[in-house]
């Protein structure tokens, strides 16, 4: 057993607080359909006078300092003025010259208004009156007069933002550069922007710290790149970011891409977004160089996204180089992508602890959900209550054991890595290969609990567990070394699952499957408890093995308890087939107790192999067509239900 790092606390589902601006902002509420204070706007005196906004005759002041907000009014196409409400500027450039920290540049309705790109000074808010705009004040958020007009100005170049800035309510149409960009800044709000056909990214923020709030935006048709729809890159310091209710479509890079490097600390909520037709992943967290990240991904919808590399997915979280990530991925709908549904993995001494729950993942090419580790890294966590259907094999990545795709849920470890994962109450149905696929390769170790799942109508096995895979190294290199014979590489409890109608396909009879298939390969030792499952009408393919199939190959050791299962139906002539086809010191230790079956239990011991068994209280005959098995004796078979 490998030594584990101390446990990490998983993030709860939450919404990260809005922007706290160093100078004057404490909160901004955007897009409300009514006054947040429950009062009627029609009977409240809201008026602009000169450069102030009067509420009940008093200037609206900032919530923190109590200093009156200073308004610079712009009426595009009007006469040149001094920026007061009574005589507004006629261009945003004039307002920017006068603006300083605590200023609000407010664009009043004007049909067909447009401006060239510009730079927002530190501490300045730039708002249009197109959407409803609420101003934070000491008395709470106050609705701005004229806002909600539906008339949205257009910016024809890149907007560069400074520290503690807000940009809300604009169309951005630029053919060169990003729609919005900022570098080396703190505290940003970008809200209700419509960014179409930028020359590069839609929104590009690098080395950004503090609080970032990117909400209710539309980004489409990024430049030839790859260029992401929204990019946030944190290479030092700390950032708390919210990406919520954005629509991102037709990007040459990822939809939303959150990059953390160089010991950065990132907390990022990605919630309620719609992301379609991206090249690379729809939602991507990329973490390296000892970064520490909390990722919360809730209620997003992604479809039609195309992979550029095999790890791309509707949601991808990659953790590298001693980085540490805690993740909650819940309630997302991920369908019809030419990529994996969810792909989350660690490499190079990284660690991730995750809850993946309540997601609908359907008709993706790759694996529905992948959660795994390689190269001295670790994953741990819970995969619960997901519905994963219709995963298709990627033709560029062949059938197991090399790089299997087309599975509903795929989890495990390889190359001196560790995985400890519980799969509970998932529906993994009608996938091209297996419903649930658990693997351990090379010198790795994994512990798995597979409890209360449903695996129906899959092409290979409903549940397949394979330990001792000699898989290719990272980047397609030669396989890593195998452990010494007898080295424990995996434990698994397979309990209380419903497994039915799985065909048991395999390229050869030796690679066939059935309802539940357990394989120990190479020199692995695999301890498994298969208990209390309902396994019916499986193994209907010509190469299928049985309702429950057990194999020990080469010098691998399989210690398996098969207890209290119901095994019936299917076209294979046996309910269970247990095979020891390797060589000493490998073999099978089997405790077969209290099962109900309508066909024989076949115990197949090849010459010069070891097969020890105890069997009692089973409905159905036990048949030994070759060399008789030996008594179980002192071979310890696991009881993992305790």
C-alpha positions in Angstrom: 0.0 0.0 0.0 1.4 3.3 -1.0 1.6 6.2 1.5 -1.2 8.7 1.1 -1.0 12.5 1.5 -3.3 14.0 4.2 -6.9 14.2 3.0 -8.1 17.3 1.3 -11.5 18.9 2.0 -13.8 18.9 -1.0 -15.5 22.1 -1.9 -19.2 22.5 -1.3 -21.5 23.8 -4.0 -21.4 27.5 -3.6 -21.3 30.8 -5.5 -18.1 32.8 -5.1 -18.9 36.3 -3.7 -18.9 39.1 -6.2 -16.1 41.6 -6.7 -14.6 43.4 -3.7 -12.8 46.4 -5.2 -10.0 47.9 -3.3 -11.0 51.5 -3.6 -14.8 51.9 -3.6 -16.7 48.8 -4.7 -18.0 46.2 -2.3 -20.7 44.6 -4.3 -22.4 44.8 -7.7 -25.6 43.1 -8.6 -26.2 42.8 -12.3 -29.3 41.9 -14.3 -31.9 41.9 -11.6 -35.5 42.0 -12.8 -36.6 44.1 -9.9 -35.2 46.3 -7.2 -33.1 44.1 -4.8 -34.6 46.0 -1.9 -38.1 45.2 -2.9 -39.1 48.9 -3.5 -41.0 50.3 -6.4 -38.8 52.4 -8.8 -41.8 54.5 -9.9 -42.3 56.1 -6.5 -38.6 56.6 -5.6 -36.9 59.9 -6.6 -33.9 58.7 -8.8 -32.4 61.7 -10.6 -29.1 62.6 -12.1 -27.8 66.1 -11.3 -24.5 67.3 -12.8 -22.0 64.6 -11.9 -23.9 63.0 -9.0 -26.7 60.6 -8.8 -29.4 61.7 -6.2 -31.4 59.2 -4.2 -34.0 61.0 -2.1 -32.2 64.2 -2.6 -28.8 62.9 -1.4 -25.8 61.9 -3.6 -25.4 58.2 -3.9 -22.1 57.2 -2.3 -19.8 54.3 -2.4 -20.5 51.5 0.1 -17.0 51.4 1.6 -15.7 55.0 1.8 -19.0 56.9 1.6 -17.6 59.2 -1.1 -20.1 60.3 -3.7 -20.0 58.4 -7.0 -18.8 60.7 -9.8 -20.7 60.3 -13.0 -19.4 61.2 -16.4 -22.3 61.1 -18.9 -21.9 60.3 -22.6 -24.6 60.7 -25.2 -23.2 59.5 -28.5 -24.0 61.7 -31.4 -24.9 64.7 -29.3 -23.2 68.0 -28.9 -19.9 68.2 -27.1 -20.4 69.0 -23.4 -18.7 68.8 -20.0 -19.8 65.3 -19.1 -22.5 66.4 -16.7 -26.0 64.9 -17.0 -27.3 68.2 -18.4 -24.5 68.6 -21.0 -22.9 65.1 -21.6 -19.9 64.3 -23.6 -20.5 63.0 -27.1 -17.7 60.5 -27.1 -16.3 58.0 -24.6 -12.8 59.2 -25.3 -13.6 62.6 -23.7 -15.0 60.8 -20.6 -11.9 58.6 -20.3 -9.7 61.7 -20.2 -11.5 63.0 -17.2 -12.1 59.7 -15.4 -10.3 58.7 -12.3 -10.8 56.1 -9.5 -14.4 56.3 -8.3 -15.8 57.5 -11.7 -18.7 55.9 -13.5 -18.8 56.5 -17.3 -22.4 56.1 -18.2 -23.4 55.7 -21.9 -27.0 56.9 -22.5 -29.2 55.4 -25.2 -28.3 56.4 -28.7 -29.2 54.2 -31.7 -26.2 52.8 -33.7 -23.7 54.3 -31.3 -20.2 52.9 -31.7 -16.7 53.6 -30.3 -13.2 52.5 -31.2 -11.3 50.4 -28.6 -10.1 52.0 -25.5 -8.3 51.5 -22.1 -10.2 51.8 -18.8 -8.2 53.5 -16.1 -7.9 52.0 -12.6 -11.0 52.2 -10.5 -13.4 53.2 -13.2 -16.8 51.7 -14.1 -17.9 51.8 -17.8 -21.6 51.1 -18.1 -24.1 51.3 -20.9 -27.8 51.9 -20.4 -28.7 48.9 -22.6 -29.2 46.4 -19.7 -30.6 47.2 -16.3 -27.7 48.5 -14.2 -27.6 48.6 -10.4 -25.1 50.8 -8.6 -23.7 49.7 -5.2 -24.2 52.4 -2.6 -24.3 52.7 1.2 -28.1 52.3 1.0 -27.8 49.1 -1.1 -27.9 48.6 -4.9 -29.8 51.4 -6.7 -31.2 51.1 -10.2 -29.7 53.6 -12.6 -32.2 55.8 -14.6 -32.4 55.0 -18.3 -30.9 51.6 -17.8 -32.7 48.7 -19.4 -33.2 50.6 -22.6 -32.1 47.7 -24.7 -29.9 50.0 -26.9 -26.4 48.6 -26.6 -23.4 50.5 -28.0 -20.8 48.8 -30.2 -17.0 48.9 -29.5 -15.0 48.3 -32.7 -11.6 47.5 -31.1 -10.1 45.8 -28.1 -11.0 47.1 -24.6 -8.0 47.0 -22.2 -9.0 47.0 -18.6 -7.1 48.2 -15.5 -7.3 47.5 -11.8 -10.7 47.5 -10.0 -12.6 48.1 -13.2 -16.1 47.2 -14.5 -17.2 46.9 -18.1 -20.9 46.1 -18.7 -23.4 46.2 -21.5 -21.6 46.5 -24.9 -21.3 44.8 -28.2 -17.6 44.2 -29.1 -16.6 43.7 -32.7 -12.9 43.7 -33.3 -11.0 42.0 -36.1 -7.6 42.1 -34.5 -6.7 41.1 -30.9 -8.9 40.0 -28.1 -12.3 41.5 -27.4 -11.3 42.4 -23.9 -7.8 42.0 -22.4 -6.0 42.7 -19.1 -2.6 41.8 -17.7 -1.1 42.2 -14.3 -4.3 43.6 -12.7 -6.6 43.0 -9.7 -10.3 42.9 -9.4 -12.4 42.9 -12.6 -16.1 42.6 -13.5 -17.1 41.9 -17.1 -20.8 41.6 -17.6 -23.3 41.3 -20.4 -20.9 41.8 -23.2 -21.6 40.4 -26.7 -18.2 39.6 -28.3 -18.4 38.3 -31.8 -15.6 37.4 -34.3 -12.6 38.8 -32.3 -9.2 38.4 -33.9 -8.0 36.4 -30.9 -9.7 35.4 -27.7 -13.0 36.8 -26.7 -11.8 37.7 -23.2 -8.1 37.3 -22.3 -7.0 37.9 -18.7 -3.4 37.1 -17.6 -1.7 37.5 -14.3 -4.9 38.6 -12.8 -5.5 38.6 -9.0 -8.1 39.4 -6.5 -11.7 38.8 -7.6 -12.8 38.2 -11.2 -16.5 38.1 -12.1 -17.3 37.2 -15.7 -21.1 36.8 -16.0 -23.9 36.9 -18.6 -21.6 37.4 -21.6 -21.8 36.0 -25.1 -18.6 35.0 -27.0 -18.6 33.5 -30.4 -16.3 32.9 -33.4 -12.9 33.5 -32.0 -10.0 34.1 -34.4 -7.9 31.4 -36.1 -5.7 30.2 -33.4 -6.3 28.3 -31.2 -7.9 31.1 -29.3 -10.2 30.4 -26.3 -13.6 32.0 -25.8 -12.6 33.1 -22.3 -9.0 32.7 -20.9 -8.0 33.3 -17.3 -4.3 32.6 -16.6 -3.0 33.0 -13.1 0.8 32.6 -12.8 1.3 33.9 -9.3 -0.7 35.2 -6.3 -4.3 34.4 -5.6 -7.5 34.8 -7.6 -11.1 34.0 -7.0 -13.1 33.8 -10.2 -16.7 33.4 -11.2 -17.7 32.4 -14.7 -21.5 32.2 -14.7 -24.3 32.3 -17.3 -22.0 32.9 -20.2 -22.7 31.5 -23.7 -19.6 30.5 -25.7 -19.8 29.1 -29.2 -17.6 28.4 -32.2 -14.1 28.8 -30.7 -10.8 27.7 -32.2 -9.6 26.9 -28.7 -11.4 26.0 -25.5 -14.6 27.6 -24.4 -13.6 28.6 -20.9 -9.9 28.0 -20.1 -8.5 28.5 -16.5 -4.8 28.1 -16.3 -2.9 28.1 -13.0 0.9 27.9 -12.8 3.9 28.9 -10.7 2.5 28.2 -7.2 -0.6 30.2 -8.0 -3.7 29.8 -5.9 -7.0 29.8 -7.9 -10.6 29.4 -6.8 -12.9 29.2 -9.8 -16.6 28.6 -10.1 -17.9 27.8 -13.5 -21.7 27.6 -13.4 -24.7 27.7 -15.6 -22.8 28.3 -18.8 -23.7 27.1 -22.3 -20.7 26.1 -24.4 -21.0 24.6 -27.9 -18.8 24.0 -30.9 -15.4 24.4 -29.4 -12.1 23.0 -30.7 -10.3 21.6 -27.6 -12.3 21.3 -24.4 -15.5 23.2 -23.6 -14.5 23.9 -20.0 -10.8 23.4 -19.1 -8.7 23.7 -15.9 -5.0 23.3 -16.6 -2.9 23.2 -13.4 0.9 22.9 -13.1 4.0 24.1 -11.2 2.7 23.4 -7.7 -0.4 25.4 -8.1 -3.3 25.0 -5.7 -6.8 25.1 -7.2 -10.4 24.7 -6.0 -12.6 24.0 -9.0 -16.4 24.0 -8.8 -18.2 23.2 -12.1 -22.0 23.3 -11.8 -25.0 23.0 -14.1 -23.2 23.8 -17.4 -24.4 22.5 -20.8 -21.8 21.5 -23.5 -22.3 19.9 -26.9 -20.8 19.7 -30.3 -17.2 20.1 -29.0 -14.2 18.6 -30.9 -11.0 17.2 -29.4 -7.6 18.3 -30.5 -5.8 15.9 -28.1 -7.1 12.6 -26.5 -7.6 14.3 -23.1 -10.0 16.9 -24.4 -13.6 16.8 -23.1 -16.7 18.6 -22.4 -15.1 19.2 -19.0 -11.4 18.7 -18.6 -9.3 19.1 -15.4 -5.6 18.3 -15.8 -3.3 18.4 -12.8 0.5 18.3 -13.3 3.9 18.8 -11.5 3.0 18.6 -7.8 -0.2 20.7 -8.2 -3.1 20.0 -5.9 -6.7 20.3 -6.9 -10.0 19.8 -5.1 -13.0 19.6 -7.5 -16.7 19.4 -7.4 -18.3 18.6 -10.8 -22.1 18.4 -10.4 -25.3 18.7 -12.4 -23.7 19.3 -15.8 -25.2 18.1 -19.1 -22.5 17.0 -21.6 -23.8 15.6 -24.9 -22.8 14.9 -28.5 -19.2 15.9 -28.3 -16.4 14.5 -30.5 -14.4 14.1 -27.4 -14.6 12.6 -23.9 -17.5 13.7 -21.7 -15.5 14.5 -18.6 -11.8 13.9 -18.4 -10.0 14.5 -15.1 -6.5 13.2 -14.5 -3.2 13.7 -12.6 0.5 13.3 -13.6 4.0 14.0 -12.2 3.4 13.9 -8.5 0.2 15.9 -8.6 -2.9 15.2 -6.5 -6.7 15.6 -7.1 -9.6 14.8 -4.8 -13.0 15.2 -6.5 -16.7 14.6 -6.4 -18.2 13.9 -9.8 -22.0 13.7 -9.3 -25.4 14.1 -10.9 -24.1 14.7 -14.4 -25.8 13.6 -17.6 -23.1 12.5 -20.1 -24.4 11.1 -23.4 -23.3 10.2 -26.9 -19.7 11.4 -26.7 -16.7 9.9 -28.6 -14.2 8.7 -26.1 -15.0 7.8 -22.5 -18.1 9.3 -20.8 -16.2 10.0 -17.5 -12.5 9.4 -17.1 -10.9 9.8 -13.7 -7.4 8.5 -13.3 -3.7 9.1 -12.3 -0.3 8.3 -13.8 3.4 9.0 -13.2 3.6 9.1 -9.4 0.4 11.0 -8.9 -2.8 10.4 -7.0 -6.6 10.7 -7.4 -9.3 10.1 -4.8 -12.9 10.8 -4.5 -16.5 9.9 -5.3 -18.3 9.3 -8.7 -22.0 9.3 -7.8 -25.4 9.4 -9.4 -24.3 10.2 -12.9 -26.1 9.0 -16.0 -23.6 8.0 -18.7 -24.9 6.6 -22.0 -24.0 6.1 -25.6 -20.2 6.6 -25.3 -18.5 5.6 -28.6 -15.0 4.2 -29.2 -12.6 6.8 -30.6 -11.2 5.1 -33.8 -7.7 6.6 -33.1 -7.5 4.8 -29.7 -7.8 1.0 -30.0 -9.6 -1.6 -27.9 -8.2 -2.4 -24.4 -5.8 -3.0 -22.9 -3.8 -0.2 -24.5 -5.9 3.0 -24.4 -9.5 2.0 -24.2 -12.3 4.4 -25.1 -16.0 3.9 -25.6 -16.6 3.2 -21.9 -19.2 4.8 -19.7 -17.0 5.4 -16.6 -13.2 4.7 -16.8 -11.1 5.1 -13.7 -7.8 3.8 -12.3 -4.0 4.4 -12.3 -0.8 3.5 -14.1 3.0 4.2 -13.9 3.6 4.2 -10.1 0.4 6.1 -9.4 -2.5 5.7 -6.9 -6.3 5.9 -7.1 -8.9 5.5 -4.4 -12.3 6.0 -5.9 -15.9 5.0 -5.0 -18.5 4.6 -7.7 -22.0 4.7 -6.3 -25.5 4.8 -7.8 -24.4 5.6 -11.4 -26.3 4.5 -14.5 -23.8 3.4 -17.1 -25.9 2.1 -20.0 -25.7 1.4 -23.7 -22.0 2.3 -24.1 -20.1 0.8 -27.0 -17.5 -0.9 -24.7 -18.1 -1.4 -21.0 -20.3 0.5 -18.6 -17.7 0.8 -15.8 -14.1 0.1 -16.6 -11.5 0.0 -13.8 -7.8 -0.4 -14.6 -4.4 -0.6 -12.9 -1.3 -0.6 -15.0 2.4 -1.1 -14.5 3.5 -0.6 -10.8 0.4 1.4 -9.7 -2.1 0.7 -6.9 -5.8 1.4 -6.8 -8.6 0.8 -4.4 -12.2 0.8 -5.8 -15.7 0.6 -4.3 -18.4 -0.1 -7.0 -21.7 0.0 -5.1 -25.3 0.2 -6.2 -24.7 1.1 -9.9 -26.7 0.1 -12.9 -24.9 -1.2 -16.0 -27.3 -2.2 -18.8 -26.9 -2.9 -22.5 -23.2 -2.2 -22.9 -21.3 -3.7 -25.8 -18.6 -5.5 -23.8 -19.0 -5.9 -20.0 -21.3 -4.1 -17.6 -18.5 -3.9 -15.1 -14.9 -4.7 -16.1 -11.9 -4.7 -13.8 -8.4 -5.2 -15.2 -5.3 -5.1 -13.0 -1.7 -5.6 -14.3 -2.1 -3.9 -17.7 1.3 -3.3 -19.3 0.2 0.0 -20.8 2.3 2.4 -22.9 4.2 5.1 -21.0 3.3 8.7 -21.0 3.3 10.2 -24.5 3.1 6.8 -26.1 6.5 5.6 -24.9 7.4 2.1 -23.9 5.5 0.4 -21.1 6.7 1.0 -17.6 8.1 -1.9 -15.5 5.8 -4.5 -13.9 5.9 -5.2 -10.2 7.4 -8.2 -8.6 5.0 -11.2 -8.6 2.6 -11.1 -5.7 2.7 -7.4 -5.3 -0.8 -6.1 -4.4 -1.9 -3.7 -7.2 -5.6 -3.4 -6.6 -8.6 -4.1 -4.3 -12.2 -3.8 -5.4 -15.6 -4.3 -3.7 -18.3 -4.9 -6.4 -21.5 -4.8 -4.4 -25.3 -4.6 -5.0 -25.1 -3.6 -8.7 -27.7 -4.3 -11.4 -25.9 -5.7 -14.4 -28.1 -6.8 -17.4 -28.1 -7.1 -21.1 -24.4 -6.6 -21.7 -23.2 -8.4 -24.8 -19.7 -9.4 -23.7 -18.0 -8.4 -26.9 -14.2 -8.9 -27.3 -11.9 -9.1 -30.4 -11.1 -12.7 -29.4 -12.8 -15.2 -27.0 -9.9 -14.6 -24.5 -10.8 -10.9 -24.5 -14.5 -11.4 -24.2 -16.6 -10.3 -21.3 -20.1 -10.5 -19.9 -21.9 -9.0 -17.0 -19.0 -8.6 -14.5 -15.5 -9.4 -15.8 -12.4 -9.5 -13.6 -8.9 -9.9 -15.0 -5.5 -10.1 -13.3 -2.6 -9.8 -15.8 1.2 -9.9 -15.9 2.4 -10.2 -12.3 -0.3 -8.4 -10.4 -2.1 -9.5 -7.3 -5.7 -8.4 -7.3 -8.1 -8.8 -4.3 -11.8 -8.6 -5.2 -15.1 -9.1 -3.5 -18.1 -9.6 -5.9 -21.1 -9.7 -3.6 -24.9 -9.3 -3.8 -25.1 -8.3 -7.5 -28.1 -9.0 -9.8 -26.4 -10.3 -13.0 -29.0 -11.2 -15.7 -29.2 -11.8 -19.5 -25.5 -11.0 -20.2 -22.9 -12.6 -22.5 -24.8 -12.8 -25.7 -21.9 -12.1 -28.1 -20.1 -15.2 -29.6 -16.9 -14.2 -27.9 -18.5 -13.6 -24.5 -17.4 -15.6 -21.5 -20.1 -15.7 -18.8 -22.4 -13.6 -16.6 -19.4 -13.4 -14.2 -16.0 -14.0 -15.7 -12.7 -14.3 -13.8 -9.2 -14.7 -15.3 -5.7 -14.9 -13.9 -3.0 -14.7 -16.7 0.8 -15.1 -16.7 2.0 -15.0 -13.1 -0.8 -12.8 -11.8 -2.7 -13.8 -8.7 -6.5 -13.3 -8.4 -8.0 -13.6 -5.0 -11.7 -13.3 -5.4 -14.9 -13.9 -3.4 -18.1 -14.4 -5.3 -20.9 -14.4 -2.8 -24.7 -13.9 -2.7 -25.1 -13.0 -6.4 -28.0 -13.8 -8.7 -26.6 -14.9 -12.1 -29.1 -15.9 -14.8 -29.9 -15.8 -18.5 -27.7 -15.0 -21.4 -26.5 -17.2 -24.2 -23.2 -18.3 -22.7 -23.4 -21.9 -21.5 -22.2 -21.0 -18.0 -23.2 -18.5 -15.4 -19.6 -18.1 -14.1 -16.3 -18.9 -15.7 -13.2 -18.8 -13.5 -9.9 -19.4 -15.4 -6.3 -19.9 -14.2 -4.3 -19.9 -17.4 -0.9 -18.6 -16.3 2.0 -20.2 -14.4 3.1 -20.6 -10.8 3.3 -18.4 -8.6 0.2 -17.0 -10.3 -3.2 -18.4 -10.1 -6.7 -18.1 -8.6 -8.0 -18.3 -5.1 -11.8 -18.4 -5.2 -14.4 -18.4 -2.5 -17.7 -19.3 -4.2 -20.6 -19.1 -1.7 -24.4 -18.7 -1.6 -24.9 -17.7 -5.2 -28.1 -18.4 -7.3 -27.5 -19.4 -10.9 -29.4 -21.2 -13.7 -26.3 -22.6 -15.4 -23.0 -24.2 -14.2 -20.1 -22.5 -12.6 -17.1 -23.5 -14.7 -13.7 -23.7 -12.9 -11.0 -24.0 -15.5 -7.5 -24.8 -14.3 -4.8 -25.1 -17.0 -1.9 -27.5 -16.4 1.0 -26.1 -14.4 -1.2 -23.4 -12.8 -2.4 -22.9 -9.3 -6.2 -22.8 -8.6 -7.5 -23.1 -5.1 -11.2 -22.9 -4.3 -13.9 -23.4 -1.7 -17.6 -23.6 -2.8 -20.8 -24.2 -0.9 -24.5 -23.3 -0.8 -24.6 -22.4 -4.4 -27.7 -23.1 -6.6 -26.3 -24.7 -9.8 -23.5 -27.2 -10.3 -19.8 -26.6 -10.1 -18.0 -28.1 -13.1 -14.2 -28.7 -13.4 -13.6 -29.7 -17.0 -9.8 -29.8 -16.9 -7.4 -30.2 -14.0 -9.3 -30.3 -10.7 -8.9 -27.3 -8.4 -7.2 -27.6 -5.0 -8.8 -26.8 -1.7 -8.7 -23.2 -0.7 -6.5 -24.0 2.3 -4.6 -21.0 3.7 -5.1 -18.7 0.7 -6.8 -15.7 2.1 -9.8 -14.4 0.0 -10.9 -10.9 0.8 -14.2 -10.0 2.5 -14.3 -6.3 1.8 -17.9 -5.8 2.9 -16.8 -5.6 6.6 
